Amino acid sequence: MLVAVLFVIPSLMPLYFINDYDWAIRVSNIVSFVVLFGAGYGWGKNRGANLWKMGLALAAFGLFMGLIAILRGG
């Protein structure tokens, strides 16, 4: 559970420091994609898979989920 909290904290920082809500959400999404890429990269290193493919796959999944949220009005 601590790992989940540590991965979420960087995504919450733009919401705390940026006053414009729309801009803060977009920056938070970018930070989340970077964190997801890092998690995928680390997962690929742990599993012995291609590091870049794993990082990009996890970031692409996050991008896909973010686009769904945006299209649904979020």
C-alpha positions as CSV (number, residue, x, y, z in Angstrom):
1,M,0.0,0.0,0.0
2,L,2.9,2.4,0.7
3,V,4.1,1.9,-2.9
4,A,0.8,2.9,-4.2
5,V,0.8,6.1,-2.1
6,L,4.4,6.9,-3.2
7,F,3.4,6.5,-6.9
8,V,0.4,8.8,-6.5
9,I,2.1,11.7,-4.7
10,P,4.0,13.1,-7.7
11,S,0.7,13.2,-9.7
12,L,-1.0,15.2,-6.9
13,M,1.7,17.8,-6.6
14,P,0.6,19.9,-9.7
15,L,-2.9,20.0,-8.3
16,Y,-1.5,21.5,-5.1
17,F,0.9,24.0,-6.6
18,I,-0.9,25.2,-9.8
19,N,-3.8,27.5,-9.4
20,D,-5.4,27.0,-12.8
21,Y,-7.4,23.8,-12.5
22,D,-7.4,22.8,-16.2
23,W,-3.6,23.3,-16.5
24,A,-3.0,21.5,-13.2
25,I,-4.9,18.4,-14.5
26,R,-3.0,18.3,-17.7
27,V,0.4,18.6,-15.9
28,S,-0.8,15.9,-13.5
29,N,-1.6,13.6,-16.4
30,I,1.9,14.2,-17.9
31,V,3.5,13.4,-14.5
32,S,1.3,10.3,-14.3
33,F,2.5,9.1,-17.7
34,V,6.1,9.6,-16.7
35,V,5.5,7.6,-13.5
36,L,3.8,4.9,-15.4
37,F,6.7,4.7,-17.9
38,G,9.1,4.4,-15.0
39,A,7.0,1.7,-13.4
40,G,6.9,-0.2,-16.7
41,Y,10.6,0.3,-17.2
42,G,11.3,-1.1,-13.8
43,W,8.9,-4.0,-14.3
44,G,10.7,-4.8,-17.6
45,K,14.0,-4.8,-15.8
46,N,12.6,-7.1,-13.1
47,R,11.1,-9.5,-15.6
48,G,14.0,-9.5,-18.1
49,A,11.8,-8.0,-20.8
50,N,12.6,-5.2,-23.2
51,L,12.7,-2.1,-20.9
52,W,11.5,0.5,-23.4
53,K,8.6,-1.7,-24.7
54,M,7.4,-2.3,-21.2
55,G,7.7,1.3,-20.2
56,L,5.9,2.5,-23.4
57,A,3.2,-0.1,-23.1
58,L,2.3,0.9,-19.5
59,A,2.4,4.6,-20.4
60,A,0.3,3.9,-23.5
61,F,-2.2,2.1,-21.3
62,G,-2.3,5.2,-19.0
63,L,-2.7,7.5,-22.0
64,F,-5.6,5.3,-23.3
65,M,-7.4,5.5,-19.9
66,G,-6.8,9.2,-19.7
67,L,-8.3,9.7,-23.1
68,I,-11.3,7.7,-22.1
69,A,-11.8,9.9,-19.0
70,I,-11.4,13.1,-21.1
71,L,-13.9,11.9,-23.7
72,R,-16.4,11.1,-21.0
73,G,-16.2,14.6,-19.7
74,G,-13.4,14.2,-17.0
